[in-house]
Amino acid sequence: MFTAAAFHPAGSVCRLSSKRSLSSGPLLGVQRPVASRARSHATAGKNSHPNAALPVRGQSEGRSHVPTGQRCIGRRPVSAVSSTAPASSLNSILSSAAEDGLKLKPKPLRTPAVEQESFDDAAAKFDWTAHWYPVQFSDNVPLDQPTRVTLFDKHYVIARRSKGGPVALLDRCSHRAAALSEGLLTPDGCVQCPYHGWAFEGETGQCTNVPQLSPGAMLSKRTNVQAFPIREYQGMLWLRPSGDPAEVNREPDNAKELPGVSELDREGWVANDFIRDFHIDYTLLLENLMDPDHGLFAHQAPYFDLYSANKDHPMHVTLTTNTDTNDAPLIVATTTAVEKLTAGSPEVVKKQEKEAKGKGKGKGEVAVPLRSTIRFQAPVHLRWSRLDEAGKTKTFTAFWAVPTGVGRSRLMLRFLRSSGTWLRVPTWLFSIATNAFVDQDSYLLATQQAYTLGTEALALKEKGKKGIVLKGSKQDDGATVGRGSPHSEEAAFPTKRKNVFCYSTPSDSLQMAAGRWIDNAVPRMPRRTVDRLLTHSSQGALVDDLPQSKRESVLDRWEGHTKVCASSMTAFKFFKAARTVLAAAAVAGAAALLAYAVLRAQMASAVQLTAGLATVPSVLAVGFIAALAYGCHWIMRKFRYIHTEAVQRKQLSKIAGLTAHLRAKLSGATGMSAPKMGAPTPAVR
């Protein structure tokens, strides 16, 4: 069962279930009164509706009615005027202002609790510990070896057992709090602490052996450690941090509870995997993954233009809740998969004609464009795809933005395809390309973090000074999570996203939806305390003053990727060994050639000439070996920090071509070529 709400571009006609003639919420733009909207459409005609081609779910084309409980949000967030004004005078002020072209910056209206939508309710009541999170790809976790993973600033030890399924325990020995992940797995499948040898049963966490006690000695419950539900599905390890004993052995409904990719349950699909840890907060990573506008500039990738929106191709955003997945909020954004900013250039026109011809369209006919779709299933799963008329695609990218802690996150990515499945790209090679892609904007996110988390921390401290206490529940480590009523001021995000950022572009309707999720759900995130927020905020200092925000730290591929990706680490070790052998061979060969040349220098000229000709192949062979050694060294560098400021500046120079193209479009110039900004990366298609 789904209940839906829809976002529409500014100017679309929406009728709300509220008795008010004007309704808005934390992220709503100002709308004209129903009566004035009806008059304007009566004059303009039904075909003037800017969203006539984008009906809401359950709505036929050409109709402007939105089902009960839905609300509309414009592309440009315009604050509403103070709610102290009467509705009639408020409507007249807004109508006259719109006619005069005035820009009002009034305060938002406060919508009654009964008018709140199911999306807000589900987000405000969201229980982060009641959901499954991917913590690692199976190939990256060696068999019978404890491995540490982190969720919400809490460490867990997981293990894939050759005899039995995976297990997960709190990564803290009950004896002296040592990390169990530093230990080993016993032959009977227990996790053994390396400090004093205590062993714990994987499924229950029960202490099964204390070597210092006699066999058969009675052990108290305090010797046990907490066990957590963990499952292996689609080549990923999924952990549920609830700690509920009843959930440890319960088999989840994979299709409904685990936010995987349904295509991998069918034949004919293959995937390339990528993982990377960042010193970047979950909120910033999530917003970045839901932001198509940054691709043309930060990544210099033209295909991002297919996911962006403009006034002719608006972004249609729907908010739903799925009762089959614990009422997990769902955000779906769609737009026409055509070029917007780069439209009209000869290159784009030529590409469109080629695509139309390839799809069997005759001369003068236009192929039906695909629908670019960005889908977010709370709390962590996203997918980018371009769908045909039947809702199908041959390639798409799936993301999981895993909240490892305040100011930290893990990105897990899968690029899936059903065409060319015979070609299997090694994970390490795919990771090199994807690392180069994510390096382009990761540091930009880090520069946001000091301000956004600092603002959130200061707002929480200010609420504390005013005596406003967030209602919450104690976690196992004593941290408090903000709860409160779903519609209370205490439950709201301490600083609304719309006040932290300036939403102004047509694609920002998706950012507004993401902000709405963050505003309502993030206050309930476990262990998101003021102290932890302050650790990752500069409090007015320069961002480089924070060690975790330095460029070398944020873009360190070795710590963030290579050490947690088995394929990349194996490749690094292989190329390192190959470099050593090849370099030694090249040096030995060069030394031999030099000695040979010295010995032949005293011989007769004719013999010397013959010998010189004979050494040419040897010189070429030594040079080839040296080139191979350097190639191994070049590949090894791809697994470490390499995206320096100089590299960033060089890549950003490509933006100049895009800027010139946009200026030409604004000035009415024609025939200007679109900028050539590099080949697409497999990260997003």
C-alpha positions in Angstrom: 0.0 0.0 0.0 1.3 3.4 -1.0 0.3 6.9 -0.1 1.7 9.5 -2.3 2.5 13.2 -2.4 3.9 15.0 -5.5 6.2 17.9 -6.2 5.4 20.0 -9.1 7.3 22.9 -10.8 6.2 26.4 -9.9 3.1 27.4 -11.6 1.4 24.0 -11.7 -2.2 23.9 -10.3 -2.7 21.9 -7.2 -5.8 21.6 -5.0 -5.0 20.5 -1.4 -7.2 18.8 1.1 -6.8 21.6 3.6 -9.7 24.0 4.2 -7.2 26.9 3.8 -7.0 28.6 0.4 -3.3 28.7 0.8 -1.2 25.9 2.3 2.5 25.5 2.8 4.9 23.5 4.9 8.6 23.8 5.7 9.6 23.5 2.0 6.5 24.7 0.2 6.5 27.6 -2.1 3.8 30.2 -2.2 0.7 29.2 -4.3 -2.1 31.3 -5.5 -5.6 31.0 -4.1 -7.8 28.4 -5.7 -10.2 30.9 -7.1 -7.5 33.0 -8.7 -5.9 29.9 -10.2 -9.2 28.8 -11.6 -9.7 32.2 -13.2 -6.3 32.2 -14.7 -6.7 28.8 -16.2 -10.2 29.6 -17.5 -8.6 32.4 -19.4 -5.5 30.6 -20.6 -7.1 27.3 -21.4 -6.4 23.9 -20.2 -3.5 23.4 -22.6 -1.6 26.2 -21.0 -0.9 24.0 -17.9 2.9 23.8 -17.8 2.7 20.2 -16.5 0.0 18.9 -18.9 2.4 16.2 -20.0 3.3 15.1 -16.5 0.1 13.8 -14.7 0.4 12.9 -11.1 0.0 9.2 -10.2 -3.7 8.4 -10.3 -4.5 11.5 -12.3 -5.4 11.7 -16.0 -3.7 14.0 -18.4 -5.0 17.6 -18.5 -6.4 17.5 -15.0 -5.1 19.7 -12.3 -6.5 17.9 -9.3 -4.1 16.3 -6.8 -5.5 13.5 -4.6 -6.3 14.2 -1.0 -3.2 14.4 1.2 -0.9 15.5 -1.6 1.0 18.8 -1.7 2.9 20.7 -4.4 6.3 22.2 -4.3 7.6 24.6 -6.8 11.0 24.6 -8.5 11.9 27.8 -6.7 11.3 27.8 -3.0 9.6 31.0 -2.1 8.8 31.6 1.6 5.3 32.4 2.6 4.2 35.5 4.4 3.6 35.6 8.1 0.7 33.5 9.2 -0.7 36.3 11.4 -2.4 37.9 8.3 -5.9 36.8 7.5 -6.3 34.4 4.6 -8.2 36.8 2.4 -5.7 39.6 2.8 -2.9 37.2 2.4 -4.2 36.0 -0.9 -4.8 39.5 -2.2 -1.2 40.5 -1.2 0.3 37.5 -3.0 -1.9 37.9 -6.1 -1.1 41.6 -6.5 2.6 40.9 -5.8 2.7 38.2 -8.5 1.0 40.6 -11.0 3.5 43.3 -10.2 6.5 40.9 -10.4 7.5 41.5 -6.8 9.6 39.0 -5.0 8.3 38.4 -1.5 10.4 36.9 1.3 7.8 36.2 3.9 8.0 33.6 6.7 6.6 30.1 6.1 3.1 29.2 7.3 2.9 26.5 9.9 0.7 23.7 8.6 -1.5 22.0 11.2 -0.5 18.5 12.3 -3.7 17.0 10.8 -2.5 18.2 7.4 0.9 16.7 7.6 1.5 14.1 4.9 2.5 10.5 5.4 6.0 11.1 4.1 6.7 13.6 6.9 5.1 11.3 9.4 7.2 8.3 8.3 10.4 10.4 8.3 9.7 11.9 11.7 9.0 8.5 13.2 11.8 6.8 11.4 13.6 4.2 13.4 17.2 3.9 12.0 18.0 0.8 13.9 15.0 -1.2 12.5 16.4 -1.3 8.9 19.0 -3.3 7.1 22.3 -1.7 5.9 24.9 -3.0 3.5 28.2 -2.9 5.3 30.6 -4.6 2.9 30.7 -6.6 -0.4 31.1 -10.3 0.3 34.3 -10.6 -1.8 36.0 -8.0 0.5 35.5 -10.1 3.6 37.8 -13.1 3.8 36.4 -16.4 4.9 36.9 -17.2 8.6 38.5 -13.9 9.4 36.9 -11.3 11.7 36.4 -7.9 10.1 35.3 -4.6 11.6 32.5 -2.5 10.1 30.9 0.7 11.5 27.4 2.1 11.6 26.3 5.2 13.5 29.7 5.6 15.3 29.4 2.0 16.6 31.8 -0.8 15.7 30.7 -4.3 14.8 32.8 -7.4 14.1 31.5 -9.5 11.2 32.7 -12.8 9.8 31.9 -15.0 6.9 32.3 -18.6 8.1 33.1 -21.5 5.8 30.9 -23.7 8.0 27.7 -21.8 8.6 26.4 -18.4 7.7 27.8 -14.9 8.6 27.8 -13.6 12.1 27.9 -10.1 13.7 28.8 -9.1 17.2 29.5 -5.9 19.0 33.2 -5.3 18.5 33.9 -5.0 22.2 35.0 -7.9 24.4 32.9 -8.2 27.6 36.1 -8.8 29.6 38.3 -5.7 29.0 36.6 -4.0 26.0 39.3 -5.1 23.5 38.3 -5.2 19.8 37.2 -8.6 18.8 37.8 -7.8 15.2 41.6 -8.1 16.0 41.1 -11.7 17.0 40.4 -14.9 15.0 37.7 -17.4 14.3 38.0 -20.8 16.1 37.4 -24.1 14.3 33.9 -24.3 15.8 33.0 -20.9 14.4 33.4 -18.8 17.6 34.9 -15.3 17.6 38.0 -15.4 19.9 39.4 -12.3 21.6 43.1 -11.8 21.0 43.7 -10.3 24.4 42.9 -13.1 26.9 41.4 -15.7 24.6 37.7 -15.5 25.6 35.5 -17.0 22.9 31.9 -16.0 21.9 29.3 -17.9 19.9 28.6 -16.1 16.7 24.8 -16.4 16.5 24.0 -15.5 20.1 27.1 -13.8 21.5 27.2 -16.2 24.4 30.7 -16.6 26.0 31.6 -20.2 25.4 35.2 -20.3 26.8 37.3 -18.5 29.4 40.7 -20.3 29.2 41.6 -19.1 32.7 38.7 -21.0 34.3 38.3 -24.7 34.7 36.2 -26.5 32.1 32.5 -26.5 32.9 32.7 -23.4 35.1 29.5 -21.4 35.3 29.6 -18.1 33.4 27.4 -15.1 34.2 25.4 -13.3 31.5 27.8 -10.4 31.9 30.4 -12.4 30.0 28.2 -12.4 26.8 28.5 -9.8 24.1 25.6 -8.5 22.0 24.8 -10.3 18.7 23.2 -8.6 15.7 21.2 -9.8 12.7 23.3 -10.2 9.6 22.6 -11.8 6.2 24.4 -12.3 2.9 22.4 -11.4 -0.1 23.3 -10.5 -3.7 27.0 -10.6 -2.9 26.6 -8.0 0.0 26.6 -8.4 3.7 23.6 -6.7 5.4 23.4 -5.8 9.1 20.5 -4.7 11.2 21.7 -2.7 14.2 18.6 -3.2 16.3 20.2 -5.7 18.7 16.8 -7.3 19.3 17.5 -11.0 20.2 14.3 -12.0 18.4 15.6 -10.6 15.2 19.0 -12.3 15.2 17.8 -15.6 13.8 14.7 -14.3 11.9 15.0 -14.7 8.1 14.1 -11.4 6.5 12.0 -11.0 3.3 14.9 -10.1 1.0 12.7 -8.5 -1.6 10.9 -6.2 0.9 13.4 -5.7 3.8 16.8 -5.7 2.1 17.2 -2.7 -0.2 19.1 -4.6 -2.9 18.7 -4.7 -6.7 15.9 -6.9 -8.0 17.6 -7.3 -11.4 20.4 -9.4 -9.8 17.8 -12.0 -8.9 17.2 -12.5 -12.6 19.4 -14.0 -15.3 21.2 -11.8 -17.8 22.5 -9.0 -15.5 26.1 -8.4 -14.3 27.4 -5.8 -11.9 30.7 -4.0 -11.2 31.2 -3.1 -7.5 32.9 -0.1 -5.9 33.4 0.9 -2.2 34.9 4.0 -0.7 34.9 5.5 2.8 34.8 9.3 3.2 35.3 11.9 5.9 31.9 13.3 4.7 28.6 13.2 6.6 25.8 11.1 5.4 23.6 14.1 4.8 26.0 15.7 2.4 26.8 12.5 0.6 23.1 11.8 0.1 22.4 15.3 -1.2 25.3 15.0 -3.6 24.0 11.7 -5.0 20.6 13.3 -5.5 22.0 16.4 -7.3 22.2 16.1 -11.1 23.1 19.8 -11.6 26.7 19.4 -10.3 27.7 16.9 -13.0 28.4 19.4 -15.8 30.7 21.4 -13.6 32.2 19.3 -10.9 32.7 16.2 -13.1 32.7 18.0 -16.5 30.4 15.2 -17.7 27.8 16.2 -20.3 25.5 13.2 -19.7 24.5 14.6 -16.3 22.5 17.2 -18.4 20.1 14.3 -19.2 19.1 14.2 -15.5 18.8 17.9 -14.9 15.7 20.0 -15.4 14.7 23.3 -16.9 11.4 25.1 -17.4 10.7 23.2 -20.6 11.5 19.8 -19.0 10.6 20.1 -15.3 11.5 17.6 -12.7 8.6 15.7 -11.3 9.2 14.5 -7.7 6.9 12.2 -5.8 7.1 11.3 -2.1 5.6 8.0 -1.0 5.7 5.6 1.9 5.7 1.9 1.5 3.9 0.0 4.3 5.5 -3.2 3.2 9.0 -1.9 4.1 8.3 -0.5 7.6 6.8 2.7 6.1 10.2 3.6 4.6 10.0 6.9 2.7 10.5 6.8 -1.0 11.5 9.7 -3.3 11.3 9.4 -7.1 12.3 12.2 -9.4 11.8 12.0 -13.2 12.5 14.3 -16.1 12.9 14.0 -19.9 16.2 12.5 -20.8 17.2 15.3 -23.2 20.0 17.9 -23.1 19.0 21.1 -21.4 22.0 23.4 -20.9 23.9 21.8 -23.8 20.8 21.7 -26.1 21.1 23.2 -29.6 24.7 22.6 -30.1 25.8 20.9 -33.4 27.2 17.9 -31.5 23.9 17.3 -29.6 21.8 17.7 -32.7 24.0 15.2 -34.5 23.8 12.8 -31.7 20.0 13.1 -31.5 19.7 12.4 -35.3 22.0 9.4 -35.0 19.9 8.0 -32.1 16.7 8.5 -34.0 18.1 6.7 -37.0 19.3 3.9 -34.8 15.9 3.4 -33.4 14.3 3.0 -36.9 12.8 6.5 -37.1 12.3 7.9 -40.5 13.5 11.2 -41.8 11.9 14.0 -39.9 10.6 11.8 -37.1 11.8 12.2 -33.6 12.6 9.3 -31.3 10.6 9.2 -28.0 13.0 10.4 -25.3 13.8 8.3 -22.3 12.8 9.3 -18.8 15.7 10.1 -16.5 14.9 8.7 -13.1 16.5 9.2 -9.7 15.0 7.0 -7.0 15.8 7.1 -3.3 14.6 4.4 -0.9 15.2 5.5 2.7 17.4 5.3 4.4 20.4 4.5 2.1 19.5 3.2 -1.3 19.5 5.2 -4.6 19.5 4.3 -8.3 20.0 6.4 -11.4 18.5 5.1 -14.7 17.0 6.2 -18.0 13.8 4.3 -18.7 12.0 3.7 -22.0 8.3 3.8 -22.5 7.9 0.4 -20.9 9.9 1.4 -17.9 12.9 -0.7 -18.8 16.6 0.0 -19.1 19.7 -2.0 -20.0 22.1 -0.1 -17.7 21.8 1.7 -14.4 23.8 2.7 -11.3 22.8 1.7 -7.8 24.2 3.6 -4.7 24.1 3.0 -1.0 25.0 5.9 1.2 25.9 4.2 4.5 26.0 6.4 7.6 29.1 5.1 9.4 29.1 8.0 11.9 28.8 11.8 12.3 31.0 13.3 9.6 31.8 10.0 8.1 30.1 7.7 5.5 30.6 4.7 3.3 29.7 4.8 -0.4 28.8 1.4 -2.0 28.1 1.5 -5.7 27.1 -1.0 -8.3 27.0 -0.4 -12.1 24.6 -2.9 -13.6 24.1 -3.9 -17.2 22.2 -6.5 -19.2 24.1 -5.9 -22.5 27.6 -7.0 -23.2 27.6 -9.3 -20.2 30.4 -11.4 -21.8 32.8 -8.6 -20.9 33.7 -8.8 -17.3 35.7 -5.8 -16.1 38.0 -6.5 -13.1 36.9 -4.8 -9.9 40.2 -3.1 -9.4 40.1 -1.6 -12.9 36.6 -0.4 -12.5 37.6 1.0 -9.1 40.4 3.1 -10.7 38.0 4.7 -13.0 35.4 5.3 -10.3 37.9 6.7 -7.9 38.9 9.3 -10.4 35.3 10.2 -10.8 34.4 10.6 -7.1 37.6 12.5 -6.4 36.3 15.3 -8.5 33.7 16.5 -6.0 34.5 14.7 -2.7 36.7 17.6 -1.5 33.9 20.0 -2.3 31.6 18.1 0.0 34.3 18.3 2.7 34.4 22.0 2.4 30.6 22.1 3.1 30.9 20.0 6.1 32.5 22.3 8.6 29.7 24.9 8.0 26.7 22.6 7.9 27.6 20.4 10.9 28.8 23.5 12.8 25.5 25.2 12.2 23.6 22.1 13.3 25.7 21.9 16.5 25.3 25.5 17.4 21.5 25.3 16.8 21.3 22.3 19.2 23.4 24.2 21.8 21.2 27.2 21.5 18.1 25.1 22.0 19.6 23.7 25.1 20.3 27.3 26.5 16.6 28.1 25.9 15.5 25.1 27.8 14.3 23.2 24.8 15.2 19.6 25.3 14.8 17.0 22.6 12.8 14.1 23.7 14.7 10.9 23.1 15.7 7.4 24.2 18.9 6.2 25.7 21.1 4.1 23.4 23.3 1.3 24.7 26.2 3.7 25.0 24.2 6.4 26.7 23.8 8.7 23.7 20.5 10.4 23.2 18.5 10.5 20.0 16.1 13.3 19.4 12.5 11.9 19.2 9.6 14.2 20.1 6.3 14.5 18.4 6.4 14.1 14.7 5.0 17.6 14.3 6.7 19.3 17.3 9.3 22.0 17.0 11.6 19.9 19.0 11.5 17.0 16.5 12.5 19.3 13.6 16.0 19.5 12.2 17.7 22.2 14.4 18.5 24.2 11.2 16.2 23.6 8.3 18.0 22.7 5.1 16.2 25.4 3.2 17.7 27.9 5.6 21.2 26.5 5.3 21.2 26.4 1.5 19.7 28.5 -1.3 17.4 26.4 -3.6 16.9 28.2 -6.9 17.3 25.9 -9.9 14.6 23.7 -11.5 16.4 20.6 -10.4 16.4 21.8 -6.8 12.9 20.3 -6.3 14.8 17.1 -5.7 17.2 18.7 -3.3 14.1 20.1 -1.4 12.7 16.6 -1.1 16.1 15.3 0.2 16.1 18.2 2.7 12.7 17.3 3.8 13.8 13.8 4.6 16.9 15.1 6.4 14.9 17.7 8.4 12.5 15.0 9.7 14.6 11.9 10.0 18.2 12.9 10.9 17.4 14.1 14.4 16.5 10.5 15.2 19.8 9.2 14.0 21.6 7.2 16.8 24.5 9.0 18.5 24.2 12.2 16.6 25.2 14.4 19.5 26.5 18.0 19.8 29.9 16.8 20.8 30.3 14.6 17.8 29.0 17.4 15.5 31.5 19.8 17.0 34.3 17.4 16.3 33.7 17.7 12.6 32.9 21.5 12.4 35.3 24.3 12.3 33.2 26.8 14.3 34.3 29.6 12.0 37.9 28.4 11.4 39.2 27.5 8.0 38.3 24.1 6.8 41.9 23.1 6.4 42.3 23.5 10.2 40.4 20.2 10.6 42.7 17.2 10.0 39.9 15.1 8.7 39.0 17.8 6.2 42.3 18.2 4.6 42.5 17.4 0.9 45.0 14.6 1.4 42.7 13.0 4.0 39.5 13.3 2.1 41.0 12.1 -1.2 43.2 9.4 0.3 42.3 6.3 -1.8 44.5 4.0 0.2 42.6 4.4 3.5 39.2 5.1 1.9 39.2 2.4 -0.7 42.3 0.2 -1.2 42.4 -1.2 2.3 38.7 -2.2 2.2 38.6 -3.5 -1.4 40.2 -7.0 -1.7 40.5 -6.8 -5.5 42.3 -3.4 -5.4 44.6 -4.6 -2.6 45.5 -7.7 -4.5 46.1 -5.8 -7.7 48.3 -3.3 -5.8 50.4 -6.1 -4.3 50.7 -7.8 -7.7 51.9 -4.6 -9.5 54.2 -3.8 -6.7 55.9 -7.2 -7.0 55.9 -6.9 -10.8 57.5 -3.5 -10.6 60.2 -4.8 -8.3 61.1 -7.7 -10.6 60.9 -5.6 -13.8 62.9 -2.8 -12.4 65.6 -5.2 -11.2 65.7 -6.8 -14.6 65.9 -3.5 -16.3 68.8 -2.3 -14.1 70.6 -5.6 -14.5 70.2 -5.5 -18.3 71.3 -1.9 -18.5 74.4 -2.7 -16.4 75.2 -5.7 -18.7 74.9 -3.6 -21.8 77.1 -0.9 -20.3 79.8 -3.5 -19.4 79.6 -5.0 -22.8 80.0 -1.6 -24.5 83.1 -0.9 -22.4 84.7 -4.2 -23.2 84.0 -3.7 -26.9 85.3 -0.2 -27.0 88.9 -1.3 -27.5 88.2 -3.7 -30.3 88.7 -3.0 -34.1 86.2 -0.6 -35.7 84.7 -3.3 -38.0 84.1 -5.7 -35.1 82.9 -2.8 -33.0 80.3 -1.9 -35.6 79.1 -5.4 -35.8 78.8 -5.7 -32.1 77.0 -2.4 -31.9 74.4 -3.6 -34.3 74.0 -6.8 -32.3 73.2 -4.9 -29.1 70.3 -2.9 -30.6 67.7 -5.6 -29.8 69.1 -5.9 -26.3 68.8 -2.2 -25.8 65.2 -2.2 -27.0 64.4 -5.2 -24.7 65.9 -3.4 -21.7 63.9 -0.3 -22.6 60.7 -2.3 -22.9 61.2 -3.9 -19.5 61.9 -0.5 -18.0 58.6 0.8 -19.6 56.7 -2.1 -18.1 58.2 -1.3 -14.6 57.1 2.3 -14.9 53.6 1.1 -16.1 53.3 -0.9 -12.9 54.4 2.1 -10.9 51.8 4.3 -12.7 49.0 1.8 -11.8 50.2 1.6 -8.2 49.8 5.3 -7.8 46.1 5.0 -8.7 45.5 3.3 -5.4 46.8 6.2 -3.3 46.3 9.9 -3.0 46.7 11.4 -6.5 44.0 14.0 -7.1 46.1 17.0 -6.1 45.0 20.6 -6.4 46.9 20.9 -9.6 45.0 18.0 -11.1 41.7 19.6 -9.9 42.6 23.0 -11.5 43.5 21.3 -14.8 40.1 19.5 -15.0 38.1 22.6 -14.0 39.6 24.5 -16.9 37.2 22.5 -19.1 34.3 24.5 -17.5 35.4 27.5 -19.5 34.0 25.9 -22.7 30.7 25.2 -21.0 30.5 28.8 -19.7 31.1 30.2 -23.1 28.4 28.0 -24.6 25.9 29.1 -22.0 26.7 32.7 -22.6 26.2 32.2 -26.3 22.8 30.7 -25.7 21.8 33.6 -23.4 22.9 36.1 -26.0 21.0 34.4 -28.7 24.1 33.2 -30.6 23.8 30.1 -32.8 26.0 27.5 -34.3 28.3 27.4 -31.3 29.7 24.0 -30.5 29.0 22.4 -27.1 32.1 21.9 -25.0 33.9 18.6 -25.3 34.3 17.6 -21.6 35.7 14.1 -21.6 34.3 10.6 -21.9 31.6 9.4 -19.5 32.7 7.3 -16.5 30.9 4.1 -15.7 29.8 5.5 -12.4 26.5 7.0 -13.8 24.9 6.3 -17.1 
